[in-house]
Amino acid sequence: MNLPKLQVPRPRVLLLAGAALLLALALYGAQRGGVSQQVAQIGPLAPMPVYVVNEATVPDDFTPGSTWQFTTWTIPNAFSWTATVERVSGGWAFLNVTQNGQTVSGWYYIPNMQGFWRRQ
């Protein structure tokens, strides 16, 4: 009985197959857990979580053109910033927020912001 002779792949083919396997495993690992956690940032220049439960409104004198100081706290510190109101819609206000000489604009949900507002 004549059996076919088993041929062993050339070393280059094995090397390429191994490299392709390693690349595939690296890509799979990057997709599963490649995103690292970022350190939490606090302040008007950092993204703020917004939790909306019920429709609410801003205070009556929270009008376009008015300027307010917002103060909040994190243990053991308190921090504040100044905001100029541009637009108001329900409980939302589009503010120009200034802190430490930097200004950023964005929508904020005023009723759920933990802290207090004082008109300037």
N, CA, C and O of each residue as an XYZ file, in Angstrom:
480
protein
N       0.835     -1.155      0.000
C       0.000      0.000      0.000
C       0.894      1.237      0.000
O       1.819      1.363      0.802
N       0.593      2.124     -0.905
C       1.353      3.364     -1.036
C       0.633      4.504     -0.336
O      -0.428      4.942     -0.782
N       1.197      4.980      0.744
C       0.607      6.121      1.455
C       1.280      7.405      0.996
O       2.474      7.428      0.699
N       0.480      8.488      0.944
C       1.099      9.753      0.535
C       2.071     10.232      1.616
O       1.845     10.055      2.813
N       3.128     10.828      1.159
C       4.157     11.316      2.070
C       3.680     12.629      2.708
O       3.245     13.548      2.014
N       3.768     12.693      4.013
C       3.356     13.890      4.747
C       4.402     14.972      4.549
O       5.587     14.770      4.814
N       3.934     16.146      4.071
C       4.871     17.243      3.843
C       4.770     18.240      4.985
O       3.671     18.625      5.383
N       5.899     18.653      5.506
C       5.966     19.627      6.586
C       6.068     21.010      5.945
O       6.879     21.210      5.041
N       5.240     21.988      6.409
C       5.298     23.324      5.817
C       6.674     23.953      6.004
O       7.393     23.658      6.959
N       7.006     24.800      5.089
C       8.279     25.492      5.167
C       8.299     26.425      6.373
O       7.239     26.859      6.824
N       9.468     26.742      6.902
C       9.573     27.607      8.092
C       8.946     28.984      7.876
O       8.393     29.551      8.818
N       9.016     29.537      6.664
C       8.411     30.851      6.418
C       6.895     30.819      6.576
O       6.302     31.750      7.120
N       6.288     29.769      6.109
C       4.834     29.642      6.221
C       4.444     29.545      7.694
O       3.469     30.171      8.110
N       5.175     28.784      8.479
C       4.900     28.674      9.903
C       5.090     30.019     10.603
O       4.298     30.389     11.470
N       6.127     30.739     10.229
C       6.388     32.042     10.825
C       5.264     33.033     10.504
O       4.819     33.767     11.386
N       4.813     33.059      9.272
C       3.709     33.943      8.881
C       2.406     33.560      9.590
O       1.662     34.434     10.034
N       2.136     32.283      9.694
C       0.925     31.833     10.379
C       0.978     32.211     11.862
O      -0.033     32.628     12.427
N       2.128     32.071     12.487
C       2.281     32.458     13.893
C       2.114     33.952     14.088
O       1.483     34.387     15.051
N       2.676     34.746     13.177
C       2.541     36.207     13.268
C       1.086     36.618     13.095
O       0.610     37.506     13.802
N       0.375     35.990     12.167
C      -1.045     36.296     11.952
C      -1.862     35.936     13.190
O      -2.774     36.671     13.567
N      -1.543     34.818     13.819
C      -2.245     34.415     15.030
C      -1.996     35.405     16.168
O      -2.933     35.774     16.876
N      -0.753     35.838     16.354
C      -0.440     36.818     17.392
C      -1.149     38.155     17.140
O      -1.646     38.782     18.076
N      -1.192     38.583     15.892
C      -1.880     39.826     15.547
C      -3.373     39.715     15.837
O      -3.971     40.644     16.379
N      -3.966     38.605     15.486
C      -5.391     38.401     15.750
C      -5.675     38.399     17.252
O      -6.667     38.981     17.689
N      -4.829     37.760     18.037
C      -5.018     37.749     19.493
C      -4.844     39.145     20.081
O      -5.577     39.516     20.998
N      -3.900     39.919     19.578
C      -3.688     41.283     20.070
C      -4.901     42.163     19.750
O      -5.340     42.935     20.602
N      -5.439     42.056     18.550
C      -6.632     42.839     18.183
C      -7.833     42.432     19.013
O      -8.613     43.287     19.433
N      -7.992     41.140     19.256
C      -9.108     40.663     20.065
C      -9.002     41.196     21.498
O     -10.002     41.614     22.082
N      -7.791     41.178     22.061
C      -7.579     41.692     23.410
C      -7.822     43.187     23.495
O      -8.353     43.669     24.495
N      -7.442     43.930     22.464
C      -7.651     45.386     22.459
C      -9.136     45.718     22.411
O      -9.570     46.698     23.016
N      -9.912     44.920     21.703
C     -11.355     45.173     21.618
C     -12.059     44.813     22.915
O     -13.036     45.465     23.283
N     -11.591     43.805     23.606
C     -12.256     43.370     24.841
C     -11.990     44.300     26.003
O     -12.924     44.661     26.719
N     -10.758     44.698     26.214
C     -10.458     45.476     27.410
C      -9.428     46.554     27.166
O      -8.740     46.973     28.098
N      -9.308     47.008     25.944
C      -8.293     47.985     25.622
C      -8.612     49.403     26.063
O      -7.722     50.253     26.063
N      -9.855     49.685     26.440
C     -10.235     51.037     26.843
C      -9.942     51.191     28.326
O     -10.496     50.467     29.152
N      -9.080     52.125     28.660
C      -8.734     52.314     30.061
C      -9.700     53.277     30.732
O     -10.293     54.133     30.075
N      -9.852     53.136     32.016
C     -10.710     54.023     32.794
C     -10.018     55.359     32.984
O      -8.811     55.402     33.222
N     -10.764     56.452     32.882
C     -10.196     57.772     33.102
C     -10.490     58.219     34.524
O     -11.478     57.807     35.133
N      -9.622     59.062     35.034
C      -9.819     59.624     36.358
C     -10.974     60.616     36.294
O     -11.084     61.383     35.338
N     -11.830     60.603     37.307
C     -12.973     61.514     37.337
C     -12.494     62.953     37.406
O     -11.530     63.270     38.103
N     -13.178     63.815     36.676
C     -12.874     65.236     36.680
C     -14.089     65.982     37.195
O     -15.227     65.604     36.917
N     -13.840     67.047     37.950
C     -14.932     67.839     38.502
C     -14.730     69.279     38.089
O     -13.618     69.802     38.167
N     -15.797     69.924     37.650
C     -15.725     71.336     37.292
C     -16.462     71.611     36.001
O     -16.908     70.680     35.329
N     -16.597     72.870     35.648
C     -17.366     73.204     34.455
C     -16.663     72.821     33.168
O     -17.314     72.728     32.127
N     -15.367     72.597     33.198
C     -14.643     72.217     31.998
C     -14.636     70.708     31.795
O     -14.118     70.223     30.789
N     -15.207     69.959     32.737
C     -15.284     68.510     32.650
C     -16.732     68.112     32.369
O     -17.656     68.824     32.762
N     -16.935     66.987     31.696
C     -18.312     66.539     31.467
C     -19.011     66.262     32.788
O     -18.425     65.676     33.698
N     -20.255     66.681     32.888
C     -20.998     66.473     34.131
C     -22.157     65.506     33.858
O     -22.848     65.639     32.848
N     -22.368     64.540     34.750
C     -23.513     63.644     34.563
C     -24.808     64.403     34.786
O     -24.882     65.301     35.624
N     -25.818     64.033     34.034
C     -27.123     64.683     34.153
C     -28.161     63.591     34.366
O     -28.252     62.647     33.580
N     -28.940     63.722     35.428
C     -29.995     62.773     35.721
C     -31.315     63.534     35.725
O     -31.536     64.394     36.578
N     -32.180     63.224     34.786
C     -33.450     63.930     34.673
C     -34.553     62.981     35.106
O     -34.751     61.931     34.495
N     -35.269     63.347     36.154
C     -36.351     62.515     36.656
C     -37.696     63.123     36.267
O     -38.526     62.453     35.654
N     -37.909     64.368     36.616
C     -39.150     65.067     36.293
C     -38.814     66.386     35.619
O     -37.730     66.936     35.812
N     -39.743     66.880     34.837
C     -39.545     68.189     34.212
C     -39.621     69.255     35.290
O     -40.568     69.281     36.076
N     -38.656     70.111     35.330
C     -38.608     71.193     36.307
C     -38.149     72.452     35.588
O     -37.691     72.398     34.447
N     -38.273     73.559     36.253
C     -37.844     74.815     35.652
C     -36.756     75.453     36.500
O     -36.511     75.059     37.640
N     -36.116     76.446     35.911
C     -35.082     77.197     36.619
C     -35.766     78.294     37.437
O     -36.945     78.568     37.213
N     -35.062     78.926     38.376
C     -35.666     80.039     39.128
C     -36.165     81.143     38.186
O     -35.640     81.302     37.084
N     -37.174     81.903     38.618
C     -37.800     82.931     37.771
C     -36.814     83.974     37.271
O     -36.924     84.420     36.129
N     -35.855     84.374     38.096
C     -34.929     85.421     37.673
C     -33.686     84.865     36.965
O     -32.713     85.591     36.761
N     -33.719     83.584     36.592
C     -32.652     82.943     35.830
C     -32.929     83.235     34.359
O     -33.404     82.364     33.631
N     -32.638     84.445     33.927
C     -33.016     84.923     32.599
C     -31.788     85.168     31.737
O     -30.694     85.376     32.263
N     -31.955     85.145     30.406
C     -30.828     85.435     29.522
C     -30.193     86.782     29.856
O     -30.886     87.780     30.050
N     -28.879     86.790     29.920
C     -28.128     87.994     30.247
C     -27.756     88.113     31.714
O     -26.869     88.893     32.062
N     -28.421     87.349     32.589
C     -28.092     87.418     34.015
C     -26.830     86.610     34.301
O     -26.516     85.657     33.588
N     -26.113     87.002     35.351
C     -24.871     86.336     35.741
C     -25.036     85.752     37.136
O     -25.595     86.392     38.027
N     -24.547     84.533     37.315
C     -24.718     83.796     38.564
C     -23.396     83.180     38.986
O     -22.528     82.902     38.159
N     -23.262     82.973     40.283
C     -22.135     82.213     40.821
C     -22.698     80.905     41.360
O     -23.636     80.900     42.158
N     -22.112     79.797     40.914
C     -22.526     78.479     41.381
C     -21.437     77.947     42.303
O     -20.254     77.992     41.964
N     -21.835     77.445     43.462
C     -20.893     76.857     44.413
C     -21.366     75.461     44.765
O     -22.543     75.242     45.053
N     -20.442     74.526     44.738
C     -20.734     73.153     45.128
C     -19.562     72.646     45.952
O     -18.599     73.380     46.167
N     -19.624     71.444     46.401
C     -18.602     70.944     47.304
C     -18.294     69.491     47.015
O     -19.147     68.717     46.581
N     -17.060     69.155     47.270
C     -16.611     67.770     47.318
C     -15.801     67.692     48.597
O     -15.015     68.595     48.884
N     -15.970     66.664     49.346
C     -15.287     66.582     50.635
C     -13.797     66.405     50.379
O     -13.438     65.456     49.682
N     -12.930     67.224     50.875
C     -13.113     68.277     51.868
C     -13.153     69.675     51.248
O     -13.042     70.652     51.989
N     -13.303     69.819     49.940
C     -13.186     71.122     49.282
C     -14.519     71.614     48.727
O     -15.437     70.833     48.477
N     -14.599     72.917     48.543
C     -15.717     73.536     47.826
C     -15.124     74.275     46.635
O     -13.997     74.762     46.713
N     -15.855     74.365     45.552
C     -15.380     75.142     44.412
C     -16.572     75.840     43.774
O     -17.723     75.441     43.952
N     -16.265     76.878     43.035
C     -17.337     77.655     42.413
C     -16.893     78.186     41.063
O     -15.705     78.208     40.740
N     -17.881     78.616     40.280
C     -17.620     79.253     39.002
C     -18.730     80.249     38.717
O     -19.775     80.244     39.369
N     -18.488     81.097     37.738
C     -19.449     82.113     37.346
C     -20.050     81.729     36.006
O     -19.350     81.244     35.117
N     -21.357     81.950     35.866
C     -22.044     81.598     34.624
C     -22.930     82.748     34.166
O     -23.611     83.386     34.970
N     -22.910     83.001     32.867
C     -23.817     83.965     32.258
C     -24.851     83.168     31.468
O     -24.493     82.312     30.659
N     -26.120     83.446     31.699
C     -27.211     82.718     31.059
C     -27.398     83.234     29.629
O     -27.542     84.436     29.408
N     -27.394     82.319     28.673
C     -27.642     82.664     27.269
C     -29.077     82.332     26.860
O     -29.765     83.155     26.256
N     -29.522     81.116     27.193
C     -30.879     80.663     26.839
C     -31.401     79.774     27.953
O     -30.623     79.179     28.699
N     -32.722     79.686     28.064
C     -33.374     78.837     29.055
C     -34.480     78.060     28.358
O     -35.229     78.617     27.556
N     -34.579     76.763     28.666
C     -35.633     75.921     28.116
C     -36.018     74.892     29.175
O     -35.280     73.934     29.408
N     -37.173     75.085     29.819
C     -37.589     74.194     30.902
C     -36.587     74.271     32.032
O     -36.299     75.356     32.537
N     -36.053     73.129     32.434
C     -35.047     73.088     33.485
C     -33.632     73.250     32.957
O     -32.675     73.246     33.731
N     -33.491     73.393     31.649
C     -32.180     73.496     31.024
C     -31.804     74.947     30.792
O     -32.661     75.781     30.499
N     -30.509     75.247     30.925
C     -30.001     76.580     30.621
C     -28.685     76.428     29.860
O     -27.819     75.631     30.221
N     -28.566     77.222     28.793
C     -27.312     77.270     28.047
C     -26.466     78.358     28.694
O     -26.832     79.533     28.664
N     -25.331     77.970     29.280
C     -24.518     78.882     30.079
C     -23.132     79.065     29.487
O     -22.564     78.150     28.889
N     -22.598     80.274     29.667
C     -21.178     80.531     29.437
C     -20.533     80.488     30.819
O     -20.695     81.412     31.616
N     -19.807     79.418     31.098
C     -19.239     79.177     32.422
C     -17.769     79.577     32.432
O     -17.007     79.182     31.549
N     -17.369     80.367     33.440
C     -15.985     80.811     33.569
C     -15.427     80.348     34.910
O     -16.028     80.559     35.964
N     -14.260     79.711     34.840
C     -13.551     79.278     36.047
C     -12.061     79.355     35.759
O     -11.585     78.829     34.752
N     -11.333     80.009     36.644
C      -9.878     80.144     36.513
C      -9.477     80.732     35.159
O      -8.491     80.303     34.560
N     -10.241     81.711     34.683
C      -9.913     82.390     33.435
C     -10.285     81.641     32.174
O     -10.058     82.146     31.074
N     -10.850     80.451     32.299
C     -11.274     79.678     31.134
C     -12.784     79.717     31.038
O     -13.478     79.625     32.051
N     -13.300     79.854     29.819
C     -14.743     79.891     29.604
C     -15.144     78.748     28.689
O     -14.472     78.460     27.699
N     -16.240     78.108     29.032
C     -16.801     77.033     28.221
C     -18.311     77.227     28.188
O     -18.899     77.687     29.166
N     -18.940     76.880     27.073
C     -20.389     77.033     26.935
C     -21.035     75.668     26.802
O     -20.457     74.750     26.220
N     -22.241     75.539     27.346
C     -22.954     74.271     27.222
C     -24.283     74.310     27.939
O     -24.596     75.255     28.663
N     -25.063     73.255     27.722
C     -26.373     73.117     28.367
C     -26.197     72.437     29.719
O     -25.462     71.457     29.834
N     -26.873     72.957     30.744
C     -26.842     72.399     32.095
C     -28.276     72.223     32.576
O     -29.138     73.061     32.309
N     -28.523     71.130     33.284
C     -29.847     70.899     33.879
C     -29.797     71.456     35.296
O     -29.283     70.807     36.208
N     -30.325     72.646     35.475
C     -30.165     73.434     36.695
C     -30.809     72.798     37.938
O     -30.169     72.789     38.989
N     -32.048     72.263     37.873
C     -32.680     71.750     39.099
C     -31.912     70.631     39.798
O     -32.028     70.488     41.015
N     -31.143     69.843     39.078
C     -30.448     68.713     39.698
C     -28.987     68.972     40.001
O     -28.269     68.048     40.382
N     -28.526     70.202     39.841
C     -27.128     70.495     40.153
C     -26.989     70.646     41.665
O     -27.632     71.499     42.277
N     -26.147     69.811     42.254
C     -25.948     69.807     43.702
C     -25.066     70.979     44.106
O     -23.860     70.956     43.861
N     -25.642     71.988     44.712
C     -24.924     73.176     45.111
C     -25.927     74.321     45.211
O     -27.131     74.085     45.308
N     -25.438     75.558     45.189
C     -26.379     76.679     45.232
C     -25.933     77.794     44.292
O     -24.745     77.974     44.025
N     -26.924     78.535     43.800
C     -26.738     79.620     42.856
C     -26.945     80.943     43.576
O     -27.860     81.078     44.388
N     -26.098     81.917     43.278
C     -26.237     83.259     43.832
C     -26.111     84.249     42.685
O     -25.132     84.226     41.940
N     -27.103     85.116     42.547
C     -27.076     86.103     41.455
C     -25.969     87.122     41.709
O     -25.772     87.574     42.837
N     -25.252     87.474     40.650
C     -24.142     88.428     40.732
C     -24.610     89.816     40.336
O     -23.819     90.759     40.342
